[in-house]
């Protein structure tokens, strides 16, 4: 009996997994499409599929498309179905006609990719996340040649560390703590980029002589105490973001770069999952939100927020209904830390909020 039960559970799990990966065409998916300059694999897949993150399954290897990354503007793509009835894209085969024609310009030689950095760069703030241990190791600004706070280019700041002359440095202000609402652990701190510059004097801290940075890229007011780090991976992103379906378990939006109550498309959010939960750059996650809880009362079903104090107390450990979570948006992870990740909102049906759930699509 136990073996039969386990077999049934495994069978149901496999069925759910297969359904999750089954391609679903958009109702208005065209039979063919001409690739345009600026298209990405994500854009084209979204024209045909309800789940564009499953684009690798649509761009399967076939004689017409040996490599989906080598699709060029001007190529015609046709939607066909394989022997199992699954959709796939193939290159259209133009008809050859022996007739005089004007010589056409060669098609654009830049292949279509997934989302390029230049598309989303304007929406990435180049902020970062650091924990207490990482911040404790960083040097910081102790003052400036102006003797006051400044937010313009062309002034010098002094740093309590020996610097490498000619090296570019970034300056950060420590922001609010990112707290995991599930465990109450501090996952890190929002660290906001306030300026960049180059070291013009190395300094000698053994003689109490600070290093000097010439600020050539002030973003915000630079104050004493601003952390300093070489321009490195915190300011660098891949030139191409190859998106794929994420595989992380249920997580939560715990903060945002703009630190407002609500946020929408192209805003930056933080989620309480990172490298420790196998989150990867390029992961696409769905954002879900449960409707307000409902409890049965003597006057019929009521939202808990509208019911009496007695009903709220009696429902504290028991709810009459498990209200489903509805999909309200999608995000793409572009920066992964140990316990937290930064993600760009790709789409939203309504404003997203802190505590909205995120999960693999």
SVG drawing of the C-alpha trace seen along z (x, -y; Angstrom):
<svg xmlns="http://www.w3.org/2000/svg" viewBox="-26 -75 80 77">
<polyline fill="none" stroke="black" stroke-width="0.4" points="0.0,0.0 2.8,-2.4 4.6,-1.7 1.4,-2.4 0.9,-5.7 4.4,-6.8 4.1,-5.9 0.8,-7.9 2.5,-10.9 5.5,-10.7 3.1,-10.4 1.2,-13.5 4.4,-15.4 5.7,-14.5 2.3,-15.5 2.4,-18.9 6.0,-19.4 5.1,-18.5 2.2,-20.9 4.3,-23.7 6.7,-23.3 4.0,-22.9 4.1,-25.6 0.9,-27.6 0.4,-29.8 -1.0,-33.3 -4.5,-33.3 -3.4,-35.9 0.0,-34.3 0.8,-35.0 1.7,-32.2 4.9,-34.1 6.9,-37.0 9.6,-39.2 12.5,-39.9 13.0,-43.6 16.1,-45.5 16.1,-45.8 14.1,-42.5 15.2,-40.2 14.5,-36.4 12.3,-37.4 10.3,-39.8 9.8,-37.4 8.9,-34.5 6.4,-36.8 4.6,-37.3 4.0,-33.6 3.9,-32.3 2.1,-33.1 5.3,-32.0 8.2,-33.8 10.6,-32.4 10.2,-29.0 11.7,-30.5 14.4,-27.7 11.6,-25.1 10.2,-27.2 13.6,-27.7 14.5,-24.1 17.4,-22.9 16.1,-22.1 17.5,-22.3 16.2,-25.8 17.3,-27.3 20.6,-25.8 21.2,-28.5 18.5,-30.9 21.2,-33.4 22.0,-33.8 18.7,-35.1 19.0,-38.4 16.7,-41.3 14.9,-40.5 14.7,-36.8 11.2,-35.3 10.1,-33.0 7.2,-30.6 5.2,-28.8 4.9,-25.1 4.1,-22.0 6.1,-18.9 4.8,-15.3 3.7,-15.6 1.7,-18.8 4.2,-21.1 4.9,-24.5 8.3,-25.4 9.8,-28.2 11.5,-27.6 13.0,-30.0 10.7,-30.8 11.9,-29.6 11.4,-32.5 10.2,-31.6 12.9,-32.1 11.8,-34.0 14.0,-34.5 13.1,-38.1 15.0,-41.4 15.1,-43.1 16.9,-46.0 19.9,-44.9 19.0,-44.9 21.2,-46.0 22.6,-43.2 20.6,-42.5 21.8,-43.8 24.7,-41.5 24.0,-41.9 22.1,-38.8 19.1,-39.0 19.9,-38.3 18.0,-38.1 17.7,-41.4 20.8,-43.6 22.1,-45.7 21.6,-48.9 17.8,-48.3 17.6,-48.1 20.6,-50.1 18.6,-53.3 16.5,-51.5 19.4,-50.0 20.5,-52.3 23.9,-50.5 23.1,-50.4 24.3,-47.4 23.6,-45.2 26.2,-44.7 26.2,-43.0 27.7,-44.4 30.9,-42.3 31.5,-43.6 30.9,-47.2 33.3,-47.0 36.1,-46.2 35.5,-49.2 37.4,-52.5 35.3,-55.7 35.3,-59.4 36.6,-61.5 36.1,-64.9 36.7,-67.1 38.8,-70.0 35.7,-72.2 35.1,-71.6 31.4,-70.8 29.1,-68.3 28.8,-68.7 26.9,-67.1 28.7,-68.5 31.7,-67.3 35.2,-68.7 36.0,-68.5 38.3,-66.2 37.4,-63.9 39.8,-62.3 39.7,-58.6 41.1,-56.8 43.0,-54.3 45.9,-53.9 44.6,-54.1 45.9,-53.2 46.6,-56.3 44.6,-56.2 42.2,-53.6 38.5,-54.4 36.5,-54.3 32.8,-54.3 31.3,-55.9 28.2,-54.6 25.9,-55.7 24.5,-53.0 20.7,-52.9 18.0,-51.0 18.3,-47.4 16.7,-44.6 14.8,-42.5 13.4,-39.0 9.8,-39.2 9.7,-35.4 12.8,-35.0 13.3,-38.6 17.0,-38.2 18.8,-41.2 19.8,-40.1 21.9,-43.1 21.7,-46.9 20.7,-48.9 24.0,-50.6 23.3,-53.5 25.9,-54.8 26.5,-58.5 29.5,-59.2 32.6,-58.0 36.0,-59.4 39.7,-58.6 42.5,-58.4 45.0,-61.3 47.0,-60.8 47.7,-57.4 48.1,-58.6 50.1,-56.9 47.9,-55.8 51.0,-54.6 51.8,-58.3 48.1,-59.2 48.0,-60.7 44.6,-59.9 44.3,-59.1 42.6,-61.6 39.9,-61.0 38.9,-63.6 35.1,-63.3 34.1,-63.3 30.7,-61.6 28.6,-62.9 25.2,-61.3 24.0,-62.5 25.3,-64.5 28.6,-62.9 28.9,-63.1 31.6,-62.1 31.3,-58.4 30.5,-57.4 32.0,-54.0 34.6,-53.7 35.3,-50.6 37.1,-50.1 34.9,-50.2 34.4,-46.4 31.7,-43.9 29.2,-46.0 29.1,-48.4 29.4,-45.8 26.7,-43.8 26.8,-41.3 26.2,-42.9 23.4,-40.4 20.9,-39.1 19.8,-35.5 16.5,-35.0 15.2,-31.7 12.5,-30.4 13.7,-30.6 13.7,-27.6 13.6,-29.2 11.1,-28.3 8.5,-30.8 10.1,-34.1 9.0,-37.6 9.6,-41.2 11.3,-42.7 12.4,-46.1 12.8,-48.4 15.4,-50.8 13.0,-53.7 11.8,-52.9 8.2,-53.8 5.1,-51.8 4.2,-50.7 6.3,-50.2 5.7,-49.2 7.4,-48.3 11.2,-48.9 11.4,-49.6 14.0,-47.7 13.0,-45.4 14.8,-43.1 13.7,-39.5 14.7,-37.5 16.3,-34.7 19.9,-34.6 22.8,-32.4 22.1,-30.2 18.7,-29.4 20.3,-28.8 18.9,-32.1 20.7,-33.0 21.2,-36.1 18.6,-36.1 16.0,-34.1 12.4,-35.2 10.0,-34.9 6.3,-35.5 4.9,-37.9 1.8,-36.7 -0.6,-38.2 -3.3,-36.7 -6.6,-38.4 -7.7,-39.5 -8.7,-36.8 -12.3,-35.9 -14.0,-34.5 -17.5,-33.2 -19.6,-35.2 -23.1,-35.2 -23.8,-37.8 -22.2,-35.7 -18.7,-35.8 -16.7,-39.0 -13.2,-40.2 -11.2,-39.9 -10.4,-43.6 -14.2,-44.4 -15.2,-41.9 -15.6,-42.3 -12.7,-42.1 -14.1,-38.8 -14.1,-37.3 -10.5,-38.5 -9.4,-36.9 -11.2,-33.6 -9.7,-33.4 -6.1,-34.1 -5.2,-30.4 -7.8,-29.3 -9.1,-30.6 -12.4,-29.4 -11.0,-29.8 -7.6,-29.6 -7.8,-32.4 -5.6,-31.7 -2.7,-33.8 -3.1,-35.5 -0.3,-36.4 0.1,-40.1 3.6,-40.6 7.0,-39.2 10.5,-40.2 14.0,-39.4 16.9,-38.9 20.0,-40.9 22.1,-40.8 22.5,-38.0 24.0,-38.2 24.2,-35.4 20.8,-35.9 19.1,-38.5 18.7,-39.4 17.9,-42.5 15.3,-42.2 13.9,-44.4 10.1,-44.5 9.3,-43.3 5.5,-43.7 2.8,-44.3 -1.0,-44.2 -1.2,-46.4 1.3,-48.2 3.6,-45.7 4.2,-46.0 6.6,-44.7 5.5,-41.3 4.1,-40.2 5.2,-36.7 7.7,-35.6 8.2,-32.1 9.3,-30.1 6.8,-30.4"/>
</svg>
